[in-house]
Amino acid sequence: MSLKTLTILGLAAAARAFDSISVPPTVEADKETTLTIRNDIGSSNSFDAGFAYFRVFLTISPPGWGYNPVCWLVNQTSIDTTSLKVTIPASVGPDASNYTLSVFEYNTDPNAESSSSGFQYTNDFTLIGGTGVFSAYETDPTGPWSLGPEDHIPCSAYDCVRQCQQKYYPDDLPSSTDYVAIKNAYLCSASCDGTTYPAWDPSWDDVDGDGKSDISSSAVSETAKTTATGASTAAAATASGSSSSSSSNSSSKTTATASSASTTSTSQVPPPNGASVSAVSTGVLAAAGLVAGIAAML
């Protein structure tokens, strides 16, 4: 069973977004392509009408792994949009025939009946013109299937985050106890242009829960931001989105996660899966906790 299937099953409690979404069978990197959406807003029992917005993600499948949304292409678009222009940066990965786009619907109103839907996927398409190279971190069989939480990573910054994780590999894998490496990888990724990772909370340094920091501040790399900035510059292609219907700025800092079924502003994002750096390695840096949900099913 593919990871794409497992992810959908893991989100079965939340109905999938839209009736269907599709893209052309071949997409050229760094050039606009059209995402076509068929919704049920005109029906009497509309599911889609219960949401205000949707977010568009790129879904990739590194060797050895299944499908997974890894970064966003358009952050916030009005729910009634039926045609949307998106641009996939060449730096996200190599030419391949197993890319898809995925979307989920969400609300920012805390009083809304539902906060978010499950994921809906397009048809597979072939990406041409890709220049990205999958890293050892991405393909390690003991690692996560994603570089980080897709809600916090615009696709224009994906290769920068890839370089950050690879710089500290293998010491930053989720199973690692090298908390300095995990923290460095996080700080580096958070410095990539456009990412919206929560600021590192000092309480996460308390690995053993005794109320004291277990990570020496002198051990944390001072070059993390420099590394991220350099990698981000190298990945100069930017993701963009424009629609034939109303659409908000794709750089909006509104964040929603289908996995947690919650929507908050990035300034209020809670600590990842607990309050220590060890949780960061399996929470924020392991696709926002979906690992645990899927593992429990197996």
C-alpha positions as CSV (number, residue, x, y, z in Angstrom):
1,M,0.0,0.0,0.0
2,S,1.4,3.4,-1.0
3,L,2.1,6.2,1.5
4,K,-0.3,8.3,-0.4
5,T,-3.0,5.8,0.3
6,L,-2.0,5.5,4.0
7,T,-2.1,9.3,4.3
8,I,-5.6,9.4,2.9
9,L,-6.7,6.6,5.2
10,G,-5.2,8.4,8.2
11,L,-7.3,11.4,7.4
12,A,-10.4,9.4,6.7
13,A,-12.3,11.2,9.5
14,A,-12.1,14.4,7.5
15,A,-13.8,14.3,4.1
16,R,-11.5,15.1,1.2
17,A,-11.5,18.5,-0.4
18,F,-13.5,19.1,-3.7
19,D,-15.1,16.6,-6.1
20,S,-11.9,16.6,-8.2
21,I,-8.8,18.5,-9.1
22,S,-6.6,18.1,-12.1
23,V,-3.5,19.4,-13.9
24,P,-2.1,18.8,-17.4
25,P,-0.2,15.4,-17.8
26,T,3.1,17.3,-18.3
27,V,4.2,20.4,-16.4
28,E,7.3,22.5,-17.1
29,A,9.2,23.7,-14.1
30,D,9.4,27.5,-13.5
31,K,6.5,28.1,-15.9
32,E,2.8,28.6,-15.0
33,T,0.4,25.7,-15.3
34,T,-3.3,25.5,-14.5
35,L,-4.9,23.7,-11.7
36,T,-8.6,22.9,-12.4
37,I,-11.0,22.5,-9.5
38,R,-14.5,21.0,-9.6
39,N,-16.4,21.8,-6.4
40,D,-19.9,21.1,-5.0
41,I,-20.7,24.6,-4.0
42,G,-23.9,24.6,-6.2
43,S,-25.4,21.5,-4.5
44,S,-27.9,21.6,-1.7
45,N,-25.7,19.6,0.7
46,S,-22.4,21.2,-0.3
47,F,-19.3,20.1,1.7
48,D,-17.0,22.7,0.1
49,A,-19.3,25.6,1.0
50,G,-18.5,25.0,4.6
51,F,-15.0,26.4,4.1
52,A,-13.6,29.8,3.2
53,Y,-10.2,28.9,1.6
54,F,-8.0,26.2,0.3
55,R,-4.3,25.7,0.1
56,V,-2.3,24.1,-2.8
57,F,0.6,21.8,-2.1
58,L,3.2,20.0,-4.2
59,T,3.3,16.3,-3.6
60,I,6.6,14.4,-4.4
61,S,7.8,10.9,-4.0
62,P,11.5,10.5,-3.3
63,P,13.0,7.1,-4.1
64,G,11.8,4.5,-1.6
65,W,8.9,6.6,-0.3
66,G,5.3,7.2,-1.3
67,Y,3.5,10.4,-2.0
68,N,3.5,13.2,0.5
69,P,2.6,16.9,0.4
70,V,5.9,18.7,1.1
71,C,5.5,22.4,0.4
72,W,2.8,24.9,-0.5
73,L,2.5,26.5,-4.0
74,V,-0.5,28.8,-3.2
75,N,-1.1,29.5,0.5
76,Q,-4.6,30.9,0.6
77,T,-7.2,31.0,-2.1
78,S,-11.0,31.6,-2.0
79,I,-13.0,28.4,-1.9
80,D,-15.0,29.3,-5.0
81,T,-11.9,29.4,-7.2
82,T,-12.2,26.9,-10.1
83,S,-9.0,27.7,-12.1
84,L,-5.7,28.6,-10.5
85,K,-2.3,29.3,-12.0
86,V,0.7,27.7,-10.2
87,T,4.4,27.6,-10.8
88,I,6.6,24.7,-9.6
89,P,10.2,25.8,-8.9
90,A,12.8,23.7,-10.8
91,S,14.7,23.3,-7.5
92,V,12.2,21.1,-5.8
93,G,13.3,17.9,-7.5
94,P,14.4,16.1,-10.6
95,D,12.4,15.3,-13.7
96,A,10.0,12.5,-12.9
97,S,6.5,11.2,-13.7
98,N,5.2,10.7,-10.2
99,Y,4.5,14.3,-9.0
100,T,1.0,15.4,-8.0
101,L,-0.6,18.5,-6.5
102,S,-2.8,18.3,-3.4
103,V,-5.2,20.6,-1.7
104,F,-7.1,20.9,1.5
105,E,-9.9,23.3,2.5
106,Y,-9.8,25.3,5.7
107,N,-11.4,28.1,7.8
108,T,-9.7,30.8,9.8
109,D,-12.9,31.5,11.8
110,P,-12.5,29.7,15.1
111,N,-16.3,29.4,15.4
112,A,-16.6,27.6,12.1
113,E,-18.2,24.1,12.3
114,S,-15.1,22.5,10.6
115,S,-11.5,23.8,10.7
116,S,-10.1,21.8,7.7
117,S,-10.8,19.0,5.3
118,G,-8.7,16.0,4.3
119,F,-6.3,16.1,1.3
120,Q,-7.5,15.7,-2.3
121,Y,-4.9,14.8,-5.0
122,T,-4.6,15.5,-8.7
123,N,-3.6,13.1,-11.3
124,D,0.1,12.2,-11.5
125,F,2.0,14.4,-13.9
126,T,5.5,14.5,-15.4
127,L,7.7,17.4,-14.3
128,I,10.2,18.5,-16.9
129,G,13.0,20.9,-16.3
130,G,13.5,19.9,-12.7
131,T,17.0,20.7,-11.3
132,G,16.6,19.5,-7.7
133,V,18.5,16.5,-6.4
134,F,17.0,14.3,-3.6
135,S,19.3,14.3,-0.5
136,A,20.4,11.4,1.6
137,Y,18.2,12.8,4.4
138,E,15.1,12.6,2.2
139,T,15.8,9.0,1.0
140,D,17.1,7.6,4.3
141,P,14.8,4.6,5.2
142,T,15.0,5.6,8.9
143,G,14.0,9.2,8.3
144,P,10.8,11.1,7.8
145,W,9.2,11.2,4.4
146,S,9.2,15.0,4.4
147,L,11.8,17.7,5.1
148,G,9.4,19.5,7.4
149,P,5.8,20.7,7.9
150,E,4.4,21.5,4.5
151,D,2.3,24.4,5.9
152,H,5.4,26.3,6.9
153,I,7.5,25.7,3.7
154,P,6.8,27.6,0.5
155,C,8.0,25.5,-2.5
156,S,10.4,28.4,-3.3
157,A,12.2,27.6,-0.1
158,Y,12.1,23.8,-0.3
159,D,15.6,23.3,-1.7
160,C,17.0,25.6,1.0
161,V,15.4,23.5,3.7
162,R,16.7,20.4,1.9
163,Q,20.3,21.8,2.2
164,C,19.8,22.6,5.9
165,Q,18.7,19.1,6.7
166,Q,21.4,17.6,4.7
167,K,24.1,19.7,6.3
168,Y,23.4,18.0,9.7
169,Y,22.6,14.6,8.3
170,P,22.6,11.9,9.7
171,D,22.7,13.5,13.2
172,D,19.4,15.3,12.6
173,L,17.3,12.3,11.8
174,P,14.1,11.9,14.0
175,S,15.7,8.9,15.8
176,S,18.8,10.9,16.7
177,T,19.7,12.0,20.2
178,D,22.1,14.7,18.9
179,Y,19.9,17.5,19.9
180,V,22.4,20.2,18.9
181,A,22.2,18.9,15.3
182,I,18.4,18.8,15.4
183,K,18.2,22.3,16.7
184,N,20.8,23.5,14.2
185,A,18.8,22.0,11.3
186,Y,15.6,23.6,12.6
187,L,17.2,27.0,13.0
188,C,18.7,26.8,9.6
189,S,15.4,25.8,8.0
190,A,13.6,28.5,9.8
191,S,16.0,31.0,8.3
192,C,15.1,30.0,4.7
193,D,13.3,32.8,2.8
194,G,9.6,32.5,3.1
195,T,9.4,29.8,5.7
196,T,7.1,30.4,8.7
197,Y,8.5,28.0,11.4
198,P,7.7,29.1,14.9
199,A,10.6,30.8,16.7
200,W,12.7,28.3,18.7
201,D,11.2,28.1,22.2
202,P,13.9,27.9,24.9
203,S,11.7,25.3,26.7
204,W,12.4,22.9,23.9
205,D,16.1,22.8,25.1
206,D,14.9,20.9,28.2
207,V,15.2,17.4,26.7
208,D,14.8,15.4,29.9
209,G,12.1,17.6,31.5
210,D,14.1,18.6,34.6
211,G,13.6,22.3,34.0
212,K,17.2,22.9,32.8
213,S,18.5,23.4,29.4
214,D,20.3,20.3,28.0
215,I,21.8,22.1,24.9
216,S,24.8,24.4,25.4
217,S,24.2,27.7,23.5
218,S,27.9,27.7,22.6
219,A,27.4,24.4,20.7
220,V,24.7,25.7,18.4
221,S,26.0,26.7,15.0
222,E,26.4,30.4,14.3
223,T,26.3,29.8,10.6
224,A,22.9,28.3,10.2
225,K,21.3,31.4,8.8
226,T,24.2,31.9,6.5
227,T,23.8,28.4,5.1
228,A,20.1,28.9,4.7
229,T,20.4,32.2,3.0
230,G,23.0,30.8,0.5
231,A,20.9,27.8,-0.3
232,S,17.8,29.9,-0.7
233,T,19.6,32.2,-3.1
234,A,20.7,29.1,-5.1
235,A,17.0,28.1,-5.2
236,A,16.0,31.3,-6.8
237,A,12.8,30.1,-8.5
238,T,9.7,31.2,-6.7
239,A,6.3,29.6,-6.4
240,S,3.4,31.9,-7.5
241,G,-0.3,31.7,-7.8
242,S,-3.0,33.7,-9.5
243,S,-6.6,32.7,-10.1
244,S,-9.5,33.4,-12.4
245,S,-11.6,34.0,-9.3
246,S,-10.9,35.9,-6.1
247,S,-7.6,34.9,-4.4
248,S,-5.6,36.3,-1.6
249,N,-1.8,36.9,-1.5
250,S,0.1,33.6,-1.6
251,S,2.5,34.9,1.0
252,S,-0.2,35.1,3.6
253,K,1.0,33.9,7.0
254,T,-2.3,32.1,7.8
255,T,-1.5,28.5,8.6
256,A,-3.8,25.4,8.7
257,T,-2.9,21.7,9.1
258,A,-5.2,18.9,8.0
259,S,-3.3,16.6,10.3
260,S,-4.2,18.5,13.5
261,A,-7.5,19.9,12.1
262,S,-6.7,23.3,13.5
263,T,-6.1,26.7,12.1
264,T,-4.0,29.4,13.8
265,S,-1.8,32.3,12.8
266,T,1.9,31.4,12.6
267,S,2.6,33.7,15.6
268,Q,0.5,31.4,17.7
269,V,1.7,28.0,16.5
270,P,2.1,25.7,19.5
271,P,5.3,23.8,20.2
272,P,5.6,20.7,18.1
273,N,4.4,17.5,19.8
274,G,5.5,18.4,23.3
275,A,7.9,20.9,24.7
276,S,11.4,19.6,24.0
277,V,13.9,19.4,21.2
278,S,13.4,15.6,21.0
279,A,9.8,16.2,20.1
280,V,10.8,18.7,17.4
281,S,12.7,15.9,15.6
282,T,9.6,13.8,15.3
283,G,7.0,16.6,15.3
284,V,7.7,19.7,13.3
285,L,10.6,18.0,11.3
286,A,8.5,14.9,10.6
287,A,5.5,16.3,8.8
288,A,3.6,17.7,11.7
289,G,2.9,14.5,13.5
290,L,1.4,12.4,10.7
291,V,4.1,9.8,11.3
292,A,2.7,8.8,14.6
293,G,-0.9,8.6,13.2
294,I,0.1,6.3,10.4
295,A,2.4,4.2,12.5
296,A,-0.5,3.5,14.8
297,M,-2.4,2.0,11.9
298,L,0.2,-0.5,10.9
